[in-house]
Structure formats: structure tokens, C-alpha cells
Amino acid sequence: MPRSRTYETEALVLKRSKLGEADRIITLYTPERGKVRAVARGVRRAKSKMAGHLELITHSHLTLAQGRNLDIIAGGQTIESFVALKNDLQLGSYALYAAELVDQFSMENETGTVFFNLLRDFWHHLQPGNDNDLNLFYFEIQLLQSAGYRPQLAGCTLCHRELSPVPNAFSAASGGVLCPACAAAQPYSRSISVNALKVLRFLQGQDADTVRRLRLTTELRGELDTLLRGYLRYLLEKDLKSASWLDELRSPASVSPGP
């Protein structure tokens, strides 16, 4: 029997780009095949029945046909549309930033259960009144771990000695924390406070529900954001397009509409 060219999968919509006059290339993340780029024919036409199932920040069940270069989306049904995230600019900026991180750290056609579950659960917990910065820090730490870039926080990454409870340093190039003596020889390392190191270790070692009980000061929140963003920038060798929009919308002066 010839192998079927069609397959069905759940998918999270990460990214979309225009193709021709009416089509789109949709970047999906699936549990069985990891990242998949597929063509959606005619989806930009006003009467397209598939458009709603392929919006950004959507969890869908799709039928695809294997193509020579790109697969073709043949049908679909929305599992969850995350309407609240799409109707709230601030929540949507968190969701799109996380989607771009998954897109950047994943390869096409690799098994992706961990990334899939991580991103889906993150979208679920983005809600008004939640500590969405804390949720994002947990997402970033877990993403780094799953991608093979777990920061070394237990001891100095150079001399391997136990870290004293004093301000140490974080070095993106070394992949973790340095003791004060080793940090002196690393000009691009940045200081990390005792509390920030404790929180990063907590984010690495605890489940999401336990992490959400944390309460962070504004100062500590800013320090963690700077450290994690710097590490991600170093690994990707660029800033994400969605990062500046996220920063603008979560600033105190920004106002986002309700859901």
C-alpha cells in the first residue's frame, strides 16, 4: 500500500506571511513534527473558510498534504481561539513574543511535544490580573532548558566552585553565573543579585503552579528581565521583532483595551 501523503495534527499558529495574491505561508508548531511551514491556498480571500482557523495565537486541528517543498493545508478546525489574547494588545504582545521565541529556537520537522505544551500552557495562563511577567520568565527559562541552553546557576561556570551568597555575575558567553573573581576577567558579564539568582534557580527547579506563588518587587522584576533578555539576544544574535512591542505595551504608560 502506498504511504498516504496526508496527515492530521494539532497545531499552534506562530507566524504568517503573504504568498502571491491570495495565499499565505503559515508557520505552525505541532506535537508530532515540531515546526512546520505550510501553504494555505486562498486564505486571504474574504470568503475563505480556513482563515479563522489559521489566525495568529490559535490552536487548531489541521489536515495537511505533504508537498515537495512546503506542505499544503487542506482543512482545519479551531480547538481554541484565545479570543481574550487577540482582543487585548498587552496580552497579545506577550503571546506573540513567546511564539516568536519558539519559532527562533526550533527546527523544522523535529518532534516538538515539549515546546508545544510549553507555548500552549503559556497562552492559557496569560490573563488580566495574573503576573504575566513572572509567567514569561518561567516560559523563557523552560524554553532555554528544552532547547539545550539551560543556564548554569549552581556554581561558577569557569572555576566550578560553589557560589557565595554575594552579588555574582551572569555571563551569556559562559552560559551562566560567574563568581566575582572569574567575573573580573569577563568584561561582558553583568551583575546578578543574590535574590535574582535565587529566583532563577527556583524557576528552573519548580513546576508552573509553584512558581506562580512568587511575589517579585519591581526592581527584581527588571533585573530578571534584563538578564534573560540579554541571554536570549546573545544566543539568537539579534533582538526579536516582537520584543520592542512587548516592552512598549507593558510599560506603565501603556493602556490596552479590555477583552
Secondary structure, DSSP 8 states (H G I E B T S, - for coil): ----SEEEEEEEEEEEEEETTTEEEEEEEETTTEEEEEEETTTTSTT-SSGGGGSSS-EEEEEEE--SSSEEEEEEEEEE--HHHHH-HHHHHHHHHHHHHHHHH--BTS--HHHHHHHHHHHHH--TTS-HHHHHHHHHHHHHHHTT---B-SB-TTT--B--SS-EEEETTTTEEE-HHHHTT-TT-EEE-HHHHHHHHHHHHS-HHHHTT----HHHHHHHHHHHHHHHHHHHTS--HHHHHHHHHTSTT------
